[in-house]
């Protein structure tokens, strides 16, 4: 009865599948609602940032957990070497997924990495929001973190061969860097730091939940 969509692309997909226009309601992305709400709750230089000695827009946040990277020794080694190189210029903080930590430990890379990069345990949601919002750059293979980087207007390097969020690549907020070599990754990171993408709003205005409720109330209460 209701097909609420987060983007114009999602709306177009449903139209191509033959759904009637009056069933499709483009409201924006509720994930953006969440990012705005919780982003307003964190401040720079406090809490986890203070514990780690991080200052606003002066560090790189890395998150790596996908099997395509963690289970591929060459790709993971390229990421590790690139982040070590990056840490010579900017501090790098890396909340380690348990699988990633285990692979690095088994490969004998963990101790050498820890000498250059700040490795921490996985963090809670608000701590992650703080680290994302005030980073100079985010290097990730996560689907959700790519979008959160954009929500907080932070440049992102995606360490994968492809991304779900092509609109962010096209707008210059995100750049793909398949981790085939340390040079590929470190060059992408260096080039992305300090950049800004186009002024786009592909995920709505941060009021998706409100618009969904308003539509449900209108249809069900009339």
TORLUMMI-705283 format. One record per residue: residue number from 1; residue in one letter; x, y, z of N, C-alpha, C in turn. Coordinates in pm, whole numbers. Example, Ala and Ser with C-alpha at 12.3 -4.5 7.8 and 13.67 -1.06 7.14 Angstrom:
TORLUMMI-705283
     k   r       nu       nv       nw      cau      cav      caw       cu       cv       cw
     1   A     1319     -569      780     1230     -450      780     1320     -330      780
     2   S     1285     -225      708     1367     -106      714     1290        3      787
This chain:
TORLUMMI-705283
     k   r       nu       nv       nw      cau      cav      caw       cu       cv       cw
     1   X       82     -121        0        0        0        0       85      126        0
     2   X      191      127       80      283      242       84      422      194       51
     3   X      485      258      -45      623      229      -79      705      356      -54
     4   X      755      369       68      833      486      106      976      470       54
     5   X     1024      568      -20     1158      557      -79     1250      665      -23
     6   X     1382      633      -12     1477      727       46     1538      823      -56
     7   X     1537      787     -185     1606      868     -286     1529      867     -418
     8   X     1565      959     -507     1507      960     -641     1541      832     -716
     9   X     1662      781     -694     1702      657     -762     1612      541     -719
    10   X     1579      534     -591     1491      427     -542     1351      442     -601
    11   X     1304      564     -610     1174      590     -672     1174      545     -818
    12   X     1280      579     -890     1289      542    -1031     1294      390    -1048
    13   X     1361      322     -956     1366      175     -963     1227      115     -954
    14   X     1146      165     -860     1010      113     -844      923      144     -966
    15   X      943      265    -1021      866      300    -1140      900      208    -1257
    16   X     1027      175    -1271     1068       84    -1378     1012      -56    -1357
    17   X      988      -91    -1229      930     -222    -1199      779     -224    -1219
    18   X      721     -109    -1251      580     -105    -1284      487      -63    -1173
    19   X      539      -17    -1061      452       27     -952      388      162     -986
    20   X      265      176     -945      191      300     -971      251      415     -891
    21   X      252      533     -953      310      650     -888      243      684     -756
    22   X      110      658     -746       41      696     -624       74      604     -506
    23   X      144      494     -531      187      407     -422      327      444     -371
    24   X      401      522     -450      539      554     -417      545      690     -349
    25   X      600      694     -229      610      819     -154      757      841     -121
    26   X      818      939     -187      959      968     -163      972     1061      -42
    27   X     1034     1010       64     1036     1084      190     1177     1120      237
    28   X     1279     1056      179     1414     1073      230     1455      952      311
    29   X     1578      955      362     1638      840      428     1633      858      580
    30   X     1568      763      649     1560      772      795     1699      763      859
    31   X     1796      706      788     1932      702      840     1989      843      854
    32   X     1949      933      766     1992     1073      775     1927     1140      897
    33   X     1801     1109      922     1735     1159     1044     1817     1123     1168
    34   X     1856      996     1175     1931      945     1291     2065     1016     1302
    35   X     2135     1032     1190     2267     1096     1193     2258     1240     1241
    36   X     2159     1313     1197     2144     1451     1241     2113     1458     1390
    37   X     2024     1371     1435     1984     1372     1577     2103     1344     1667
    38   X     2174     1233     1639     2282     1194     1729     2409     1273     1703
    39   X     2424     1325     1581     2539     1412     1556     2536     1537     1639
    40   X     2416     1585     1672     2404     1706     1755     2438     1679     1902
    41   X     2453     1552     1938     2480     1516     2077     2628     1506     2109
    42   X     2714     1510     2009     2857     1491     2032     2932     1621     2007
    43   X     3042     1639     2079     3126     1757     2067     3270     1714     2039
    44   X     3347     1798     1971     3487     1761     1944     3574     1772     2068
    45   X     3675     1689     2074     3775     1701     2180     3731     1652     2316
    46   X     3616     1583     2324     3567     1533     2451     3559     1380     2445
    47   X     3523     1319     2556     3493     1176     2559     3605     1095     2493
    48   X     3572     1010     2395     3672      921     2336     3783      999     2267
    49   X     3750     1106     2199     3853     1186     2134     3956     1235     2234
    50   X     3909     1280     2348     4001     1328     2451     4090     1215     2502
    51   X     4030     1098     2522     4107      983     2569     4218      945     2471
    52   X     4189      958     2342     4285      918     2239     4378     1032     2197
    53   X     4355     1152     2251     4439     1267     2216     4415     1318     2075
    54   X     4292     1302     2023     4259     1343     1888     4200     1484     1888
    55   X     4234     1561     1785     4177     1694     1770     4094     1701     1642
    56   X     4002     1793     1638     3905     1803     1529     3973     1821     1393
    57   X     3931     1741     1295     3978     1747     1157     4128     1725     1146
    58   X     4182     1647     1237     4327     1625     1237     4361     1477     1254
    59   X     4274     1389     1205     4301     1245     1210     4219     1173     1103
    60   X     4262     1053     1072     4191      966      978     4126      854     1058
    61   X     4001      827     1029     3929      715     1089     3922      603      988
    62   X     3963      482     1029     3959      366      939     3868      259      998
    63   X     3789      195      914     3710       78      954     3718      -25      843
    64   X     3763     -145      876     3780     -252      777     3723     -381      837
    65   X     3625     -440      768     3569     -564      821     3520     -662      714
    66   X     3509     -618      590     3453     -706      487     3546     -821      454
    67   X     3488     -938      431     3569    -1056      401     3651    -1038      274
    68   X     3601     -960      180     3677     -939       56     3811     -873       83
    69   X     3823     -806      197     3951     -746      237     4021     -828      345
    70   X     3947     -868      448     4012     -936      560     4062    -1075      523
    71   X     3995    -1141      427     4033    -1277      390     4121    -1282      265
    72   X     4167    -1167      222     4253    -1159      105     4386    -1097      150
    73   X     4489    -1176      172     4614    -1125      230     4674    -1006      157
    74   X     4670    -1008       23     4730     -899      -52     4654     -768      -31
    75   X     4522     -776      -31     4441     -656      -12     4459     -601      129
    76   X     4455     -689      229     4470     -643      366     4609     -584      389
    77   X     4712     -644      333     4847     -591      346     4858     -453      282
    78   X     4791     -434      169     4792     -303      103     4727     -197      192
    79   X     4617     -234      256     4550     -140      347     4639     -107      465
    80   X     4699     -209      525     4786     -189      642     4903      -98      605
    81   X     4970     -126      495     5086      -45      456     5045       99      424
    82   X     4929      115      362     4883      250      328     4847      330      453
    83   X     4786      265      551     4750      337      674     4875      370      756
    84   X     4974      284      753     5101      317      819     5164      439      753
    85   X     5161      444      619     5216      559      548     5137      686      580
    86   X     5005      673      585     4920      788      618     4952      842      757
    87   X     4978      750      850     5004      789      989     5131      872     1004
    88   X     5216      875      903     5334      962      908     5296     1108      892
    89   X     5175     1132      840     5128     1269      818     5013     1307      910
    90   X     4918     1214      925     4800     1236     1010     4783     1117     1102
    91   X     4744     1140     1229     4712     1025     1313     4601      941     1252
    92   X     4612      811     1265     4511      719     1216     4457      639     1334
    93   X     4324      639     1350     4261      559     1454     4177      452     1386
    94   X     4190      328     1435     4127      214     1368     4060      126     1472
    95   X     3926      138     1488     3853       43     1574     3853      -94     1504
    96   X     3916     -191     1565     3938     -319     1499     3822     -416     1518
    97   X     3762     -457     1408     3663     -565     1410     3733     -692     1458
    98   X     3666     -775     1539     3731     -897     1589     3790     -985     1480
    99   X     3719     -999     1367     3773    -1082     1259     3900    -1021     1202
   100   X     3899     -889     1184     4017     -821     1131     4135     -836     1226
   101   X     4111     -819     1355     4219     -834     1453     4278     -975     1448
   102   X     4192    -1075     1440     4239    -1213     1438     4324    -1240     1314
   103   X     4283    -1189     1199     4359    -1210     1075     4494    -1140     1083
   104   X     4494    -1017     1134     4621     -943     1146     4715    -1013     1244
   105   X     4658    -1064     1353     4738    -1134     1452     4800    -1260     1390
   106   X     4720    -1334     1317     4768    -1457     1255     4876    -1429     1151
   107   X     4863    -1316     1081     4959    -1281      977     5085    -1216     1033
   108   X     5087    -1192     1163     5203    -1130     1225     5217     -982     1196
   109   X     5105     -916     1159     5109     -774     1122     5064     -682     1235
   110   X     5005     -738     1338     4938     -656     1438     5037     -569     1516
   111   X     5145     -625     1563     5238     -550     1647     5304     -436     1570
   112   X     5345     -461     1447     5407     -356     1366     5306     -245     1336
   113   X     5182     -284     1307     5078     -186     1280     5053      -98     1401
   114   X     5049     -157     1518     5020      -84     1641     5126       19     1675
   115   X     5243        8     1618     5348      106     1642     5322      237     1568
   116   X     5235      233     1469     5210      352     1387     5065      401     1395
   117   X     4972      306     1406     4828      336     1401     4766      310     1538
   118   X     4676      397     1580     4605      378     1707     4496      274     1688
   119   X     4519      155     1738     4423       45     1727     4341       39     1855
   120   X     4209       41     1841     4121       36     1956     4016      -72     1937
   121   X     3951     -108     2046     3841     -205     2039     3721     -142     1969
   122   X     3629     -223     1916     3506     -166     1859     3438      -73     1959
   123   X     3379       33     1909     3323      137     1995     3171      141     1985
   124   X     3109      204     2083     2965      221     2083     2920      324     1980
   125   X     2789      333     1964     2735      416     1856     2774      563     1868
   126   X     2755      623     1984     2785      766     1997     2934      793     1984
   127   X     3018      702     2035     3162      719     2016     3196      715     1867
   128   X     3130      626     1793     3156      617     1649     3109      744     1578
   129   X     2994      795     1618     2944      920     1560     3046     1031     1582
   130   X     3100     1040     1703     3199     1144     1731     3324     1127     1643
   131   X     3375     1005     1635     3494      981     1553     3467     1013     1406
   132   X     3349      980     1357     3316     1008     1217     3302     1158     1193
   133   X     3227     1225     1278     3191     1365     1252     3312     1457     1251
   134   X     3411     1428     1333     3522     1522     1348     3652     1474     1283
   135   X     3644     1369     1202     3761     1319     1129     3794     1411     1012
   136   X     3921     1409      972     3960     1478      849     3921     1395      728
   137   X     3918     1263      747     3885     1171      639     3849     1036      699
   138   X     3762      963      629     3726      827      670     3766      732      559
   139   X     3840      628      595     3875      521      501     3803      395      548
   140   X     3719      337      463     3629      232      511     3591      135      400
   141   X     3549       15      441     3484      -75      346     3338     -100      387
   142   X     3289      -21      479     3152      -32      529     3055       42      438
   143   X     2938      -17      415     2836       53      339     2776      170      415
   144   X     2740      147      543     2677      252      621     2770      367      653
   145   X     2896      338      682     2990      444      720     3013      541      603
   146   X     3007      491      480     3019      580      365     2913      689      368
   147   X     2790      649      397     2681      746      402     2696      839      522
   148   X     2736      783      636     2752      867      754     2862      970      733
   149   X     2968      934      662     3071     1032      628     3009     1149      553
   150   X     2925     1119      454     2859     1225      379     2767     1308      469
   151   X     2691     1241      555     2600     1314      644     2675     1418      726
   152   X     2799     1386      765     2879     1477      846     2977     1559      763
   153   X     2961     1553      629     3042     1633      536     3191     1605      551
   154   X     3224     1476      565     3363     1431      578     3400     1354      452
   155   X     3512     1385      386     3552     1308      267     3577     1163      304
   156   X     3547     1075      209     3554      931      234     3628      861      122
   157   X     3712      764      159     3776      675       63     3722      535       91
   158   X     3658      476       -8     3599      344        8     3694      238      -46
   159   X     3735      147       40     3835       46        6     3767      -80      -47
   160   X     3703      -62     -159     3631     -171     -226     3639     -150     -376
   161   X     3591     -249     -451     3588     -238     -596     3464     -164     -647
   162   X     3362     -155     -563     3238      -89     -601     3170      -37     -476
   163   X     3069       47     -495     2993       98     -383     2845      102     -417
   164   X     2763       89     -313     2618      101     -331     2577      246     -357
   165   X     2658      341     -311     2618      481     -309     2693      558     -418
   166   X     2662      524     -544     2733      584     -656     2712      735     -663
   167   X     2600      782     -610     2574      926     -614     2678     1005     -535
   168   X     2734      944     -431     2835     1012     -351     2970     1016     -422
   169   X     2998      914     -502     3119      916     -585     3105     1021     -694
   170   X     2989     1023     -759     2966     1120     -867     2973     1264     -816
   171   X     2932     1285     -691     2931     1421     -635     3065     1460     -573
   172   X     3161     1366     -566     3293     1399     -516     3312     1384     -367
   173   X     3211     1333     -297     3225     1312     -152     3297     1181     -120
   174   X     3289     1088     -210     3345      955     -188     3431      920     -309
   175   X     3539      847     -286     3617      796     -399     3653      651     -375
   176   X     3642      572     -480     3674      430     -471     3824      408     -484
   177   X     3877      325     -396     4018      289     -402     4032      141     -374
   178   X     4012       55     -473     4032      -88     -451     4173     -112     -396
   179   X     4185     -182     -284     4316     -196     -220     4404     -300     -288
   180   X     4446     -266     -409     4530     -357     -487     4678     -334     -460
   181   X     4710     -214     -407     4848     -181     -371     4845      -71     -265
   182   X     4950      -60     -182     4955       48      -84     4950      186     -151
   183   X     5012      197     -267     5018      326     -336     4879      372     -379
   184   X     4797      277     -427     4660      312     -469     4583      372     -353
   185   X     4592      310     -237     4515      355     -121     4572      485      -67
   186   X     4703      491      -47     4762      611       14     4745      733      -75
   187   X     4752      714     -207     4730      826     -299     4587      877     -289
   188   X     4490      785     -284     4350      825     -272     4326      902     -143
   189   X     4385      855      -34     4368      922       95     4430     1062       89
   190   X     4552     1072       39     4620     1202       31     4541     1301      -52
   191   X     4489     1254     -165     4415     1343     -255     4280     1384     -198
   192   X     4222     1301     -112     4087     1329      -61     4087     1420       61
   193   X     4193     1420      139     4197     1502      261     4178     1649      224
   194   X     4085     1713      293     4060     1855      271     3967     1888      157
   195   X     3915     1785       89     3826     1812      -24     3680     1818       22
   196   X     3599     1878      -64     3454     1883      -43     3387     1843     -173
   197   X     3276     1773     -163     3201     1738     -281     3098     1844     -316
   198   X     3015     1813     -413     2909     1905     -454     2802     1916     -346
   199   X     2729     2026     -350     2620     2049     -254     2496     1973     -302
   200   X     2483     1849     -257     2372     1765     -299     2292     1720     -177
   201   X     2167     1683     -201     2080     1632      -94     2007     1508     -145
   202   X     2078     1401     -173     2012     1283     -231     1926     1207     -131
   203   X     1945     1231        0     1875     1153      102     1769     1235      177
   204   X     1726     1344      117     1620     1424      178     1674     1530      272
   205   X     1585     1579      358     1618     1693      445     1627     1655      592
   206   X     1630     1526      622     1640     1486      762     1506     1477      833
   207   X     1397     1476      757     1263     1469      818     1184     1350      764
   208   X     1254     1244      724     1186     1129      662     1087     1064      757
   209   X     1127     1043      883     1038      977      979      910     1058      998
   210   X      926     1190     1010      810     1277     1027      717     1268      907
   211   X      772     1265      788      690     1259      667      619     1126      655
   212   X      685     1017      697      618      886      695      499      886      790
   213   X      520      936      911      412      939     1010      297     1027      961
   214   X      329     1141      902      224     1231      853      141     1162      745
   215   X      207     1088      657      133     1021      550       46      909      606
   216   X      100      832      700       21      725      761     -101      782      833
   217   X      -79      890      906     -191      952      979     -296     1004      883
   218   X     -253     1066      774     -346     1120      676     -431     1008      614
   219   X     -365      897      579     -437      788      512     -523      706      607
   220   X     -475      685      729     -543      594      821     -645      665      909
   221   X     -626      796      927     -714      869     1020     -823      947      949
   222   X     -816      952      814     -918     1029      741    -1045      947      725
